[in-house]
Amino acid sequence: MSITTKEIAKICNVSRGTVDRALNGRSGINSETRERVLEIVRKYNYQPHLIAATLSRGKSMSIGVVLFDLKNYYFAQLSNIISLSARHEGYFTYIAVTEKNMDAERHILSNLASRRVDGLILLPIIQGSEYVKYLKSLEIPLITVGNHLPGIPGISINDVKAAY
């Protein structure tokens, strides 16, 4: 089990607020105290508790990407670019593959919603107004790629014009 901020505070004889200021580079802490806290953090290999951080700041710093498959080069490239871009912005990316299975798509979306992802990028296979209603009920920012769903923001191309 990793060391907690409470334990770091006790070792350094400071408050948890002081530990938080040191960890997050906030003001209100002198440089000597900050260095002492960070030394203990390094010594004990402190790892933040992501679930607790999600609850306290209201953001998970993660996004979900739901694709048909990764066998198609387009989807592999797309997931790679999304993941790299998200990481550059400090986000973790959950990449899930549906294998064009409608039940899997719903299950994956439900799972990502329960993980409190901050956004979803969906290459949907399910269509229809009931599905759109379900997606909106998740109350997670969402964008579709490829297959357009009425009332949901999306990115798509005109395949006929592109082929021409």
Buried (B, 14 or more C-beta within 10 A) or exposed (E): EEBBBEBBBEBBEBEBEBBBBBBEEEEEBEEEBBEBBBEBBEEBEBEEEEEEEBEEEEEBBBBBBBBBEBEEEEBEEBBEEBBEEBEEEEBBBBBBBBEEEEEBBBEBBEEBBEEBBBBBBBBBBBEEEEBBEBBEEBEBEBEBBBBBBEEBEBEEEEEEEEEE
